[in-house]
Amino acid sequence: MKLSQLSHQVIEQIKSCRRDEIGEKHEGLESWAYNFDFADKIEDKPELMNINGNYVLLPIRKEEHPNIKIFRSISSADGKTITLFFQNTTYSDDLFESGYLAICDQFPGEDFFLAIVYHEWFIFENPYEEGQIIK
């Protein structure tokens, strides 16, 4: 599935949505319209990604997709929300600077998920695997 396959009405509905975003020490509600309306080239626009058989729209440029490494993909019990922990090495491969968390809800009436939360995440090893306890 590609965004170009979606109707103009669905694209406009996406653009009217907002997400909670924290990145580069900035936080607040970001408009999805920004990702569409201010992209100069098609490569700068977002594109749906197939993650474990689910199509997900994240606020990242299409050309960054090859640099995405999914660490965890967790589906809610009802299957309508996906939580992702991933790394984007487009600008840095430093674990401290390249981790993200996204919470994505299924878009009403459609077969894809839209990020409603998009935060930087400082990647760390699972302390339970090393016998440590998170305090």
LINMOUR-V725906 format. One record per helix or strand. SS is the DSSP state (a for helix, b for strand). FROM is the first residue (numbers start at 1). TO is the last residue. If there is no record, write none. Layout:
BEGIN
SS;FROM;TO
SS;FROM;TO
END
This chain:
BEGIN
a;3;5
a;8;15
b;18;23
b;26;31
a;32;37
a;42;44
b;46;46
b;49;51
b;54;57
b;61;61
a;62;67
b;68;75
b;81;88
b;99;106
b;112;120
END
